[in-house]
Amino acid sequence: MSENATLPAITMTERAAQRIRELQAMPEHRDMMLRLAVSGGGCSGYSYGFSFDDEKRPDDNAYGRDGVTLLVDEVSLGLLGGAEVDYVEEMTGSSFVVRNPNATSSCGCGNSFAVG
């Protein structure tokens, strides 16, 4: 469902799609899409941010799985092409995780990364 054929697609695991569906069942997230964006900052230079959005912007690329949609803006896509979004549950907590093949290093929390 990607609209940008020049960069590798972003994929979602089944667990990530399932968690998005669960969150969409909440009244405050009903009919919304999950947005993944990269911003400057964090311990390693860039950081990942997740939020819900009810509209697709002109510079967004949309990726789908199991009836849910992940939005990624064009600028963020340049740093995320080929990445996989997963949802993990561990003893210390649960969160969405980005496995980014473009990252040359990342911080211990996994929310920030650097590129070569």
ChimeraX attribute file (.defattr): number of C-alpha atoms within 10 A of each C-alpha:
attribute: neighborCount
match mode: 1-to-1
recipient: residues
	/A:1	11
	/A:2	17
	/A:3	12
	/A:4	14
	/A:5	7
	/A:6	7
	/A:7	14
	/A:8	14
	/A:9	20
	/A:10	23
	/A:11	20
	/A:12	22
	/A:13	13
	/A:14	14
	/A:15	15
	/A:16	21
	/A:17	22
	/A:18	17
	/A:19	17
	/A:20	22
	/A:21	21
	/A:22	12
	/A:23	16
	/A:24	18
	/A:25	13
	/A:26	10
	/A:27	8
	/A:28	10
	/A:29	18
	/A:30	14
	/A:31	15
	/A:32	21
	/A:33	22
	/A:34	22
	/A:35	20
	/A:36	19
	/A:37	19
	/A:38	21
	/A:39	13
	/A:40	13
	/A:41	13
	/A:42	15
	/A:43	16
	/A:44	19
	/A:45	15
	/A:46	19
	/A:47	19
	/A:48	20
	/A:49	13
	/A:50	14
	/A:51	12
	/A:52	19
	/A:53	15
	/A:54	12
	/A:55	12
	/A:56	16
	/A:57	12
	/A:58	8
	/A:59	12
	/A:60	20
	/A:61	21
	/A:62	22
	/A:63	17
	/A:64	16
	/A:65	15
	/A:66	11
	/A:67	9
	/A:68	20
	/A:69	20
	/A:70	27
	/A:71	26
	/A:72	26
	/A:73	18
	/A:74	15
	/A:75	13
	/A:76	16
	/A:77	22
	/A:78	14
	/A:79	19
	/A:80	25
	/A:81	19
	/A:82	16
	/A:83	19
	/A:84	17
	/A:85	20
	/A:86	18
	/A:87	18
	/A:88	13
	/A:89	10
	/A:90	7
	/A:91	5
	/A:92	5
	/A:93	7
	/A:94	10
	/A:95	12
	/A:96	18
	/A:97	15
	/A:98	20
	/A:99	15
	/A:100	19
	/A:101	13
	/A:102	16
	/A:103	17
	/A:104	11
	/A:105	15
	/A:106	19
	/A:107	14
	/A:108	10
	/A:109	8
	/A:110	16
	/A:111	18
	/A:112	23
	/A:113	24
	/A:114	19
	/A:115	14
	/A:116	6
